[in-house]
Amino acid sequence: MSFIQTVLLGALAGATIYLGLPVGRMQLLSSRSRVALAMFAVGILAFIFVDVLSNGLDIVHTSLQAYKHGHQTLAYVIWLVVLLAAGFGAGSAGLAMIQRRMRPLGARRPPIAGGAGAAALAGVEADKVSLELEAARRAALRTGLTIAAAIGVHNFAEGLAIGVSARAGAISLATVLIIGFALHNATEGFGIVGPLGDVRPSWRWLGLAGLIGGGPTFVGSLVGYEVTSHALELAFYASAGGAILFVIGEVWNGMRRFAYRELELAMLTAGFMVGVVTDLIVAYGGG
């Protein structure tokens, strides 16, 4: 498979993330439906978390076996373990620090009573409520972009797999990876917009979220075709795992205020199984 073909097909695999994003603009969903969609997204993210850490540990295990048989140094194995820990920490704690810096500092001062009259006070209260609603909307959109970024890191690693297999001449494997990742990325759009709740994103925001989440598949296929590095793959798998775990915690914490516990767990399971099925398609074709 040529470089141009690999890059174009990698871009196609990443672009399918846009198939699920328009759901975020639907306004006919009840709160129960939105909770179900959000937890379905959490299920997909939970599978991606398991998937990326499994791939990362496979790299470490392979190097450990190579050391056991005298084909690798202990220093390299230790380096991979440190890289795994550092990447995971950067993905989880790093996102937490960034999100904290993005939040408004301090609480807004309450209006001073007296002297302005009841009408003025009511106007101040209305402005305060309006500002709080806008702040909540912005926070939801930031969370969506955070999810897109976490998924993007994961998709970069997927792109690397496409590029490496195409470069090695494994045409059938590369083709199946592209198809499988395209199906998988189509479900990731739900993972981005699901936690937005009743916030309706603009088309511009959806375009940006899709670029952040799906674009790295294209970039990864480009890099993977030219460069083969297990350490680079491990770094992205580890950081993706940490970032996705952070996002899962944020979304799940937001859903706890709704009294739909059984529905939440059922949809989480459904989302996880969708991830499993798309992964089995890739594994079957690659085997």
KENU-281758 format. One record per atom (N, C-alpha, C): x, y, z. Coordinates in pm, whole numbers, plus 50000, padded with zeros to 5 digits. Atoms other than C-alpha are relative to their C-alpha. Last residue first. Layout:
XYZ...
//
This chain:
499515013649974493904870351237500004991749876498545000149988493664906951137500574986250022499394997350129490124902951007501514999550004500335011050091488954885951323500665002349864499205011849964490784910451551499754988649903498594997550033489344941151375500844987650025499954999250146485804927451386501435002149954499985013850050486344917051747500044999749848498645005349981487264953051831500114985649947499154993950102484004965551679501454995250012500375005450132482074940351890500885005949890499495013850011483924949052213499734994449860498554999550016483324986352167500604986249981499814994750136479614980152115501505001049970500135011250093479754958352426500115004449854498805008349990481094987152636499964988649898498904992950065478345010152515501284991950000500274999950144475664984752605501135006949924499715013450051477194978852949499804999449849498545001549993477215016153020500424986549942499464993250117473635017552895501524999749999500385007750119472554991153149500595006349874499145011950006474525007853428499694991649877498614996050021472915041753362500914987849983499854996250140469435026953325501455003549968500105012450077469715009653663500195002749851498835008349979470985041653828499974987449915500175010350104468415064953679501124989850010500425012449934467885089153969499714989149897501255005150056469895117853820499684986450063501124992249946472475135954036498654995549944500455005449871474985107953968498805007650056501255007550017475245117553599499434995150133501074991150041477835145053656498654993049989500324991649885480075121553855498865009649967500795008249907479895096553570499605008350122501345002050055481025123053322499124992350099500714987350009483985134953529498554998049953500344995349866485135100153629499195012849997501045009049949484975087453270499555004650139501264996050063486955118153156498844991450051500424987249943489755111353403498645004249946500445002949864489955074853298499525012850068501345005850009490065086052934499474996550138500974989750036492995109253000498584994649997500194990949888494985082953186498955010549972500655007249890494455056752917499735009150119501415001650036495265081252637499244993050111500644987049979498495091152812498524999549964500054997049856499505054552840499295013250026500965009049935498605045352481499835003650147501344995650037500375076352350498934990950059500254986849942503595069352539498575004749970500305001849858503455032352451499665013450066501335006049986503225039752079499594999050146500974989750038506205063252099498584994850013500054990449890508235037352293498995011049970500845005649895507355010652037499865009750117499454998149865508775032451761499024994650103500455011249917508345026751387500675001250136499235002649877508555058951185499394988350075498614995550012507535067050826500864995950119499445004850128504245048250784501485003349990499755014449993503415052651152500604994449873498805002449919503825090451128500364985250002498874993650067501335093750842501304997250073499695008650116498915068850994501185005449922499355012249954499145087951323500364990749885498614996749966498375121251158500774987550042499304996350123495235107350993501485002750028499915012750073494075090451313500775002249870498795007449966494975122851496500124986349933498824995950076492245141251301501274992250034499735008750114489395121151453501255003249922500125014349971489085135351805500414990949886499155003649887490435170651760499984985050026498614998550044488935174551413500974995850110499685011050090485605160351528501445000549953499925012349919485515184151825500364988049913498754999649924486325213851598500194987250081498905001550094483555204951352501354999850070499985014050041481105199551635501154997449902499445007649888482005233751778500104985249963498574996849994481435250051438500684992150111499355008250102478115232251404501515002449999500104994550135477105248251734500664990449901498794994150058476625227852048499765005549861500015002450144473205223252214501235006649936499254989750073473595220052590500044996349852500934992050080470835198152736500685011649927501304997749937473295171352851499085008149910500354985850008476755176252701498675003250066499994993249870477855141852829499595014849995500895005849900476715123652512499975007650131501194991649980478405147452266499074994750109499684985849984481945133052281498775008250036499244998049877481195096452344500335014550027500965000249889478505097052078500715002550132500724987350005481175107451827498975001050110499344990549908483235077851947499355013849995500655000349868480755053651788500595010450094501374995550017481845063151434499255000250134500014985449988485465059751547498595005749983499784996649859484945022451605499915015250020501225003649927483455016651261500115004550146501054991150050486345035651099498684997450072499854987349929488815017351325498965010249953500375001749860487504984151197500085012950078501455002249992487584994450832499554999150146500664987650044491105009250859498494998750012499834990149894492374979751063499275013049965500945003649892490874955550810500115009950115501364997350048492684973250526498974997250108500204985550002495984974350715498585003449958500114995449862495744937250793499735015050004501295004649947494994928550432499795004850143501104992650060497844950250303498654996050061501145008249957500514937250540498715006849953500545007650113503304953250335498854991050037499435013649997505334964650638499474991449886498584999050035504555001150556500644986249991499944996850143500814993750559501445000649952500395012050074501084976150898500055002549849498965010349986503075005151048499664987749919498814996550076500745031850911501084989450005500335000550143497545015351034501265002549917500165014250036499015008251380499694998649851498665005850006500225044451407499934985449955499404996050127496735056251321501404994449983500635008450101495385036251614500565003249861499395013249987497925053351841499404990249898498654998650056496755087051710500724986650006500085002050144493195075551777501345002049931500205014250028493935071652149500004997249849498725006449964495345106752171499934985049971499014997050103492295119251982501354993750028500245009450109489935101552220501015002149888499615013249950491455120952509499834989349893498545000449993491245153352310500504986350047499495000850137487615147052217501524998949999500255013850045486785139852582500564998249859499045008249925488405172952680499874985349961498714998750069486465189952401501094992150071500085006950129483215176552547501315000549923499935014449972484215187252898499954992049871498595003049968484935222252770500184985150027499295000150128481465223052609501494997150020500395012150072479885213152940500744998849868499365011349934481865239753127499684986949929498595000150040480825266252874500744988150062499945003750142477165257352925501454999049953500255014450006477555257853304500074995149855498815006749949479185292253284499844984849994498994999150105476355304553060501294993050044500405009150108473805291953310501025000049887499755013649953475695308753595499634989749894498565002550004475845341553404500334985750043499615000950140472095340553339501494996949986500465013150048471405332853704500424998049855499165010149937473545362653807499634986049952498715000050070471845385253556500934989350056500235005950131468465375153698501304999449919500155014449981469705381854051499794992949866498665005449971470955416253948499944984950015499234999750124467595423953787501394994350019500515011050083465755412554099500764999349869499485012449942467955435654307499564988049919498585000850035467215464754075500614987050051499915002750144463485458254103501454998449957500305014150028463625454954482500164996749853501405003350022465325488454534499814985649959500245001250144468905499354487498554996849971499624988350076469535513054836499654999249852500304986549951469515480355021500465010849906501414996649980471065446454957499875014450048500174993549871474555442654814498565004750014500374985850006474625417854529499765005650140501464998050002476475385154594499675014749996500524993749878480145384154497498485001749990500484986550023481045359354222499385005550130501454999050017482975329254341499605014649977500804993549898486675325054292498525000549969499434999549867488685317653982499065007450095499944986549945486735307753671500524999750142501204996049925487625272453554500165014350052501004994450092490275268353284498755004850072499554986850043493085264053536498985006749908500074991049885491215235453703500425014249962501414996649977490625218753367499865009750117500434990950106494335220353284498575004550022499384987049978495295205553621499565010249896500624994249881492795177053588500565014050027501314994750039493955170353232499305006750118499784988650088497535166853352498705006449957499744988149917496545144853645500195012449915501044998249898494975119553408500205012750082501345000250057496935120053082498915002850101500194987850080500235131253235498585000649944500144988649909499975104353503499755013049925501305001249933499305077353245499765011850093501064997050096502205089353031498634999450063499974985550027504595090453326498885003949904500484992749882503615055553444499925015049974501415003649979503945039753100499415007950116500754992950104507215058253032498504997550014500034985949958508625045753362499185008349901500894999549882507655010153265499875014450050501385001350047509195014952918499015000850116500374987650067512435028053067498564999549951500304990449894512614998253303499565013349941501275004349940512364974853004499595009850109501054996450094515084994652822498624996250055500194985549996517384993253124498865004349907500894997049888516894955553149499705015050006499354996249874518414951352805498975003050107500284986249962516814931852520500665003050133500054991850121517474899752326499735014850029498734993850033518684878752618500025008749876499275008750092515724855152636501295006549950499895013449940514264871552949500824990749913498934999449901515004905852802500244986350062498764998650075512884897652496501205000750094499665013250052510134885052725501295000249920499585008049885510204918252912500384985849956498634996149967510134937452583500534991950118499145004750110507024918452472501475003250028499855014549986505384923852812500924994349892499105002549886506004961552796500264985050015498684995150039504494964152446501014997350111499455009750095501554942252550501415004149955499375010749922501034965052850500584989249910498794994949938500394994352617500744989450079498994998450104497954974852402501325005150057499615013550043496034963452709501095000749893499085005149898496074999052845500464985949966498714993150010494625012052518501004994950104499305003050124491874985752499501395006449996499475013749991490734987652861500874996949880499045000249889490385025452839500654986250013498774994150053488725022852496501095000050107499355009950085486204998852651501315005449943499475010549913485455023152932500694989249919498734995349945485125051552680500634989550091499035000050110482455032152492501375004350051499705014050030480635025152819501014998849887499075004649897480915061852917500394985549976498684994550033479305071252584501054995550101499585007950115476385048052658501395004549956499445012149942476275065652995500384989949891498754997149931475875099452824500644987250054498984997350102473265086352580501355002550064499715012750068471195070852861501115001949897499215007949905471455102953065500394986749935498674994149998470285122152758500924992950098499305004050124467345098752708501425005449998499715014349990466275102553072500784995249877498865001349911466565140453047500404985350015500334997449861464265139452744501264998550086499685010549903465605141652388499605004350141501235007249966463845163552132500224989350105500644993749885466645189352110498744992850047501385004249987469025170751878499405005750129500884988750030472185191051826498524996450009499914989649898474465166052001499095011849977500995003349896473255138251773499985010850108501244992150014475235156151499498924996850102500004986749939478475141251645498695007749984500754999749875477815104551568499865013850061501315006350016478765103851200499165000950128501034989950024481555129451248498604993849987500434995249868483795102451403498885010349986501275006249964483825087051055499525004250139501144991350031486495112350958498674994050041500194989949897489265093051137498755008349979500305006949873488955061950921499745010150111501385004950008488755083650609499594993250130500874988349984491935102250708498544995849997499934996349859493715068950755499125011950030500875009449929492465058550412500035002450150501404997150035493965089850259499044990950074500404987449937497255085850448498535003249971500065002049855497655049250354499485012550070501185008149970496795055349991499824998350149501184991750026499325083849968498724992350034500104990249893502065062850133498725008449984499174988250012501485033649897499775009750117500864988050000500005000050000500895012450000
//
